[in-house]
């Protein structure tokens, strides 16, 4: 049975352009990830109608109507988002000062205009509150732990986001999250049942042809780190320090780092220069998604020193490309995602990271075993088809409940 599904979430414009009638027409920039695009595409393949509700600061906050782009059974509504979170935006307050009031109002207008059968909101913040306010049957998927984010980034903005999430989780009728670790975090806010449905791996990555004959270059290994943010939670300093020690043991080793704050001349680059440890580190910054994947595919080890992850999409991507993972044993959902496809250790101490990298690089048999385990792991547990079916079952149940109520 085909239904009309609304998805309220931060969605990358680039990830959904292929679904539009005119993909080359300039669109507002959607501030979000690409992780929802595979599920949206799969839902359309199954005959459903999908409307996406997202935000962009390319639009004027007083826009009377959301910006609309359409495709076959697909539409995306862009609502305005204020550029500044705390300071004034002309005559408008910072968006966290009034708890995203104007953004939520515009999202709600778009939802009402589209009139979907159900609304699925991703992240328990402004999108969740808009979905709840619509009065439609709704499902909220929590992708992070607001309390942990606030703990590692204690500022006014994160405090405001924490309160938004608190309200959203209390009011939500149906909740899902992306890992068992996150269930415990959500139960700090509500005792309502929470389904675990992981993030999906894209069809592109699932069908990647990984070189079965690849071997590790133990004399000049390439290590890769991907992180958006330079803060205590991401723990990138430990990764950089660990690599500087590894260079003493393997002089030709290379570390490539990608993401916000990791461009040449950026804050991370300045930090390693100040520490005198920049030799062999290549700062790549934020690159297009496919470019990062191409770089990851030729790496020997993926290092992920983050102290907390609600899931960790980059871990899936590395495993799908046949790259063994070194990550945190106490870093939230990381051990559950990685399982036997990587080495999980105490990443709080950079010495442990150095020792683990050295041992892995010099053990080709273990390296090959981990990469094969990674490929098996992602195909068995994280396919788009499996994830979409899990969501689809919830949609059907919500839709049945709606008709019963009528």
Secondary structure by P-SEA (a helix, b strand, c coil): cbbbbbbbcccccccccccccccccccccccccccaaaaaaaaaaabbbbbbbbccccccccccccbbbbcccbbbbbbbbbcccccccccccccccccaaaaaaaaaaaaaaacccbbbbccccaaaaaaaaccccbbbbbcccaaaaaaacccaaaaaaaaaaaaaaaaccbbbbccaaaaaaaaaccccbbbbbccccccccccccccccccccccbbbbbbbbcccccccaaaaaaaaaaaaaaacccbbbbbbccccccccaaaaaaaaacccccccccccccaaaaaaaaaaccbbbbccccccccaaaaaaaaabbbbbbbcccccccccccccbbbcccccaaaaaaaaaaaaacaaaaaaaaaaaaaaaaacccaaaaaaaaaaaaaaaaaaaaaac
